[in-house]
Amino acid sequence: MSRFRFAPTPEQETALLDQCAHARYVWNLALEQWSMWSVGRRSCPPRFVEQARQLTEARADNDWLRTGSQTVQQQALRDFDQAVTNFFSGTHQRPTWRKAGIHEGFRIVGSQAQRVEKVNRKWARVLVPKVGWVKFRLSKPLADAKSYRVTRDRSGRWHIAFAVIPDPIPGPGTGEVVGIDRGVTVSAALSTGERLNVPTLTRGEKARLLKLQQRLARSQKGSNRCAKTRRAIAKLKAREADRRKEWIEQTSTGLARRFDVIRVEDLNIRNMTKSAKGTVEAPGRNVRQKSGLNREILANG
């Protein structure tokens, strides 16, 4: 993926949120149809072709759905159909519900995804269906792509990600080998003696995050104060995630350029970070300690 910061105007942002809502609605509706099916039933749940026909009928009966882009809504059905296929093939988990404020995004595929123009050295623009030309920041060279995804994170930032295959990183050709041990205290310990740590929030940012979390606990749910505090927390969390992602990209690229063979311990992070809460009949032990450990594992990338 080649991701850029999106810069929509307030009017365009409203239209983009509508497109996200339509894509999320269609996805959840397809998931509801699929969830009603169980093994052993004679009839199978509808797949993409049948759901696309149902979508056409729904657009004819609902004005609010017809105002959105049919391309966006059909692509949401295609994405769900692919998610179901991946689930049955064993490569992905079961498709889940998409929630407002968390899963904000949609995908454009085909000829419409190629309507991209470079404005100047710093900016480019893309023609989004039912929205118009939207600018995005050129932070890296723009490559040809056949699809892109528009997303909005919890902190309110918009991004556009083009699906492109990155160029392979050439190795040094010296036969150098390195082993990497992952941990919590030290993010990555190399067999060469180097110790690498993921950058986190500064001491001041951590103090501010703690105050915001305390303020959120005191605020009334659904109030403007609660929403404002949540956005402030999301911005700090996004800043931390950006630093972690940049560190991972730079570190992995640097290791690939320095060594021909890289050996990493095969860790099942999903099982390692499972909750220890347990059940009502068999409650877990040291639940808070395990939750803290899970956060540290995930924070180290």
C-alpha positions as CSV (number, residue, x, y, z in Angstrom):
1,M,0.0,0.0,0.0
2,S,1.1,3.5,-0.8
3,R,-0.7,5.8,1.7
4,F,-1.1,9.6,1.6
5,R,-2.8,12.2,3.8
6,F,-6.2,13.2,2.4
7,A,-7.2,16.9,2.5
8,P,-10.9,17.2,1.9
9,T,-12.8,20.4,2.3
10,P,-15.6,20.5,5.0
11,E,-18.2,19.9,2.3
12,Q,-16.2,17.0,0.8
13,E,-15.7,15.5,4.3
14,T,-19.5,15.4,4.8
15,A,-19.9,13.7,1.4
16,L,-17.1,11.2,2.2
17,L,-18.7,10.3,5.6
18,D,-21.9,9.6,3.7
19,Q,-20.1,7.3,1.4
20,C,-18.5,5.5,4.4
21,A,-21.9,5.1,6.0
22,H,-23.4,3.6,2.8
23,A,-20.5,1.1,2.5
24,R,-20.8,0.2,6.2
25,Y,-24.5,-0.3,5.9
26,V,-24.2,-2.5,2.8
27,W,-21.5,-4.6,4.5
28,N,-23.5,-5.0,7.7
29,L,-26.6,-6.0,5.8
30,A,-24.6,-8.6,3.8
31,L,-23.2,-9.9,7.1
32,E,-26.7,-10.2,8.6
33,Q,-27.8,-12.3,5.7
34,W,-24.8,-14.5,6.0
35,S,-25.1,-14.8,9.8
36,M,-28.7,-16.2,9.5
37,W,-27.3,-19.2,7.6
38,S,-26.1,-22.3,9.4
39,V,-24.5,-25.5,8.4
40,G,-27.0,-28.2,7.4
41,R,-29.6,-25.8,5.9
42,R,-30.7,-26.6,2.4
43,S,-30.6,-23.0,1.1
44,C,-27.3,-21.2,0.9
45,P,-26.8,-17.5,1.8
46,P,-26.9,-15.1,-1.1
47,R,-23.5,-14.3,-2.7
48,F,-22.3,-11.3,-4.6
49,V,-24.5,-11.6,-7.8
50,E,-27.7,-12.1,-5.9
51,Q,-26.8,-9.3,-3.3
52,A,-25.9,-6.9,-6.2
53,R,-29.4,-7.5,-7.6
54,Q,-30.9,-6.9,-4.2
55,L,-28.9,-3.7,-3.9
56,T,-30.3,-2.4,-7.1
57,E,-33.8,-2.9,-5.8
58,A,-32.9,-1.3,-2.5
59,R,-31.6,1.8,-4.3
60,A,-34.8,2.1,-6.2
61,D,-36.9,2.1,-3.0
62,N,-34.7,4.2,-0.8
63,D,-33.7,7.8,-1.8
64,W,-31.0,8.1,0.8
65,L,-29.2,5.0,-0.5
66,R,-29.6,6.1,-4.2
67,T,-27.9,9.4,-3.5
68,G,-24.7,7.5,-2.8
69,S,-22.3,5.9,-5.3
70,Q,-23.3,2.5,-6.6
71,T,-19.7,1.8,-7.2
72,V,-18.9,2.2,-3.5
73,Q,-21.8,0.1,-2.4
74,Q,-21.2,-2.7,-4.9
75,Q,-17.5,-2.8,-3.9
76,A,-18.5,-3.2,-0.3
77,L,-20.4,-6.3,-1.4
78,R,-17.4,-7.6,-3.3
79,D,-15.2,-7.0,-0.3
80,F,-17.6,-8.9,1.9
81,D,-17.8,-11.8,-0.6
82,Q,-14.0,-12.0,-0.6
83,A,-13.9,-11.9,3.2
84,V,-16.3,-14.9,3.4
85,T,-14.1,-16.7,0.9
86,N,-11.0,-16.0,2.9
87,F,-12.7,-17.2,6.1
88,F,-13.7,-20.6,4.6
89,S,-10.2,-21.0,3.1
90,G,-8.8,-20.6,6.6
91,T,-6.5,-17.6,5.9
92,H,-8.6,-15.0,7.7
93,Q,-11.0,-14.7,10.7
94,R,-14.7,-14.5,10.5
95,P,-16.1,-11.2,9.1
96,T,-17.3,-8.9,11.8
97,W,-19.7,-5.9,12.1
98,R,-18.5,-2.5,11.1
99,K,-19.2,0.4,13.6
100,A,-19.5,4.1,13.0
101,G,-16.5,6.1,14.1
102,I,-14.3,3.0,14.0
103,H,-14.7,1.5,10.5
104,E,-14.9,4.6,8.3
105,G,-13.8,3.9,4.8
106,F,-14.6,2.6,1.3
107,R,-12.8,1.2,-1.7
108,I,-12.7,2.2,-5.4
109,V,-11.6,-0.3,-8.0
110,G,-11.3,-0.2,-11.8
111,S,-11.2,2.7,-14.2
112,Q,-12.5,5.2,-11.6
113,A,-9.5,4.5,-9.4
114,Q,-7.2,5.7,-12.2
115,R,-8.6,9.3,-12.2
116,V,-5.6,10.8,-10.4
117,E,-3.8,14.0,-11.4
118,K,-0.7,15.6,-10.1
119,V,-1.3,19.2,-9.3
120,N,2.2,20.3,-8.4
121,R,5.3,19.1,-6.5
122,K,3.5,18.8,-3.2
123,W,-0.1,18.0,-4.1
124,A,-2.2,15.7,-6.3
125,R,-5.9,15.1,-6.6
126,V,-8.2,12.2,-7.2
127,L,-11.8,12.1,-8.5
128,V,-13.9,10.4,-5.9
129,P,-17.4,9.3,-7.1
130,K,-20.2,11.5,-5.9
131,V,-17.7,13.7,-4.1
132,G,-15.5,15.4,-6.8
133,W,-11.8,16.2,-7.0
134,V,-10.2,15.8,-3.6
135,K,-6.6,16.8,-2.9
136,F,-4.0,14.7,-1.1
137,R,-0.4,15.4,0.0
138,L,2.4,13.9,-2.2
139,S,4.7,12.6,0.5
140,K,6.2,10.0,-1.9
141,P,6.3,9.3,-5.6
142,L,2.9,8.4,-7.0
143,A,2.7,5.0,-8.6
144,D,0.1,3.6,-11.0
145,A,-2.6,1.6,-9.1
146,K,-5.9,-0.1,-10.1
147,S,-7.6,0.5,-6.7
148,Y,-7.5,2.7,-3.7
149,R,-9.1,2.9,-0.3
150,V,-10.2,6.1,1.5
151,T,-10.2,5.8,5.3
152,R,-10.8,8.0,8.3
153,D,-9.2,7.1,11.6
154,R,-10.5,7.8,15.1
155,S,-8.6,11.0,15.5
156,G,-10.4,12.4,12.4
157,R,-7.5,12.2,9.9
158,W,-8.3,11.1,6.3
159,H,-6.0,8.9,4.3
160,I,-6.0,7.5,0.8
161,A,-4.1,4.3,0.1
162,F,-3.3,3.0,-3.4
163,A,-2.8,-0.7,-3.9
164,V,0.6,-1.1,-5.4
165,I,3.3,-3.8,-5.1
166,P,6.5,-2.2,-3.7
167,D,9.8,-2.7,-5.3
168,P,11.9,-5.5,-3.7
169,I,14.7,-4.4,-1.4
170,P,18.1,-5.6,-2.7
171,G,20.2,-7.5,-0.2
172,P,24.0,-6.8,0.3
173,G,25.1,-10.1,-1.2
174,T,27.7,-10.6,1.5
175,G,26.1,-13.7,3.0
176,E,25.6,-11.9,6.4
177,V,23.2,-13.6,8.8
178,V,21.4,-12.1,11.8
179,G,19.1,-13.4,14.4
180,I,16.4,-11.3,16.1
181,D,14.9,-11.9,19.5
182,R,11.7,-10.0,20.2
183,G,10.7,-8.9,23.7
184,V,8.9,-6.3,25.9
185,T,11.8,-4.6,27.7
186,V,13.9,-4.6,24.4
187,S,11.8,-4.5,21.3
188,A,14.4,-6.3,19.1
189,A,17.7,-7.7,20.3
190,L,20.0,-8.6,17.4
191,S,22.7,-11.3,17.5
192,T,25.2,-8.6,16.6
193,G,24.7,-7.0,20.0
194,E,22.4,-4.2,18.9
195,R,19.3,-3.4,21.0
196,L,16.4,-1.6,19.2
197,N,13.4,-0.1,21.0
198,V,10.1,1.1,19.6
199,P,9.7,4.9,20.2
200,T,6.7,5.7,22.4
201,L,5.0,8.8,23.8
202,T,7.2,11.2,25.6
203,R,6.9,11.7,29.4
204,G,4.8,14.8,28.9
205,E,2.5,13.1,26.4
206,K,2.0,10.1,28.7
207,A,1.0,12.5,31.5
208,R,-1.4,14.3,29.3
209,L,-2.9,10.9,28.2
210,L,-3.4,9.9,31.8
211,K,-5.2,13.2,32.6
212,L,-7.4,12.8,29.5
213,Q,-8.3,9.2,30.5
214,Q,-9.3,10.4,34.0
215,R,-11.3,13.2,32.5
216,L,-13.1,10.7,30.2
217,A,-14.0,8.5,33.2
218,R,-15.6,11.5,34.9
219,S,-17.5,12.8,31.8
220,Q,-21.0,11.9,31.0
221,K,-21.4,9.4,28.1
222,G,-22.7,11.0,25.0
223,S,-21.9,14.5,26.0
224,N,-19.9,17.0,24.0
225,R,-17.2,16.9,26.7
226,C,-16.9,13.2,26.3
227,A,-16.6,13.3,22.5
228,K,-14.0,16.1,22.7
229,T,-11.9,14.1,25.2
230,R,-12.2,10.9,23.1
231,R,-10.9,12.8,20.1
232,A,-7.9,14.2,22.1
233,I,-7.1,10.7,23.3
234,A,-7.4,9.3,19.8
235,K,-4.9,11.9,18.5
236,L,-2.3,10.9,21.1
237,K,-2.9,7.2,20.3
238,A,-2.5,7.9,16.6
239,R,0.7,9.8,17.2
240,E,2.1,6.8,19.0
241,A,0.9,4.4,16.3
242,D,2.5,6.5,13.6
243,R,5.9,6.5,15.4
244,R,5.7,2.7,15.9
245,K,4.8,2.2,12.2
246,E,7.6,4.4,11.0
247,W,10.1,2.6,13.3
248,I,9.0,-0.8,12.0
249,E,9.3,0.3,8.3
250,Q,12.7,1.9,8.8
251,T,14.1,-0.9,10.9
252,S,12.9,-3.7,8.7
253,T,14.2,-1.9,5.6
254,G,17.5,-1.3,7.2
255,L,17.9,-5.0,8.2
256,A,17.0,-6.2,4.7
257,R,19.7,-4.0,3.2
258,R,22.3,-5.1,5.8
259,F,21.8,-8.8,5.9
260,D,21.0,-11.6,3.4
261,V,19.5,-14.0,5.9
262,I,17.3,-12.8,8.8
263,R,16.0,-15.3,11.4
264,V,13.1,-14.3,13.6
265,E,11.4,-16.3,16.4
266,D,8.0,-17.6,15.2
267,L,5.7,-16.0,17.8
268,N,1.9,-16.5,17.8
269,I,1.1,-13.0,18.9
270,R,-2.7,-13.6,18.6
271,N,-2.5,-16.3,21.3
272,M,0.0,-14.5,23.4
273,T,-2.3,-11.4,23.7
274,K,-5.5,-13.3,24.5
275,S,-7.5,-12.1,27.4
276,A,-7.2,-13.9,30.7
277,K,-10.6,-12.9,31.9
278,G,-12.0,-16.4,31.5
279,T,-15.7,-17.2,32.0
280,V,-18.2,-16.9,34.9
281,E,-17.8,-20.6,35.7
282,A,-14.0,-20.5,35.4
283,P,-12.8,-16.9,36.0
284,G,-9.2,-16.0,35.1
285,R,-6.4,-15.1,37.4
286,N,-4.2,-12.0,37.3
287,V,-6.4,-10.4,34.7
288,R,-5.1,-6.9,35.1
289,Q,-1.5,-8.0,35.0
290,K,-2.2,-10.0,31.9
291,S,-3.9,-7.0,30.3
292,G,-0.9,-4.8,31.0
293,L,1.4,-7.4,29.5
294,N,-0.8,-7.6,26.4
295,R,-0.6,-3.9,25.9
296,E,3.2,-4.0,26.2
297,I,3.5,-6.8,23.6
298,L,1.3,-4.9,21.1
299,A,3.1,-1.6,21.8
300,N,6.4,-3.2,20.8
301,G,5.1,-3.9,17.3
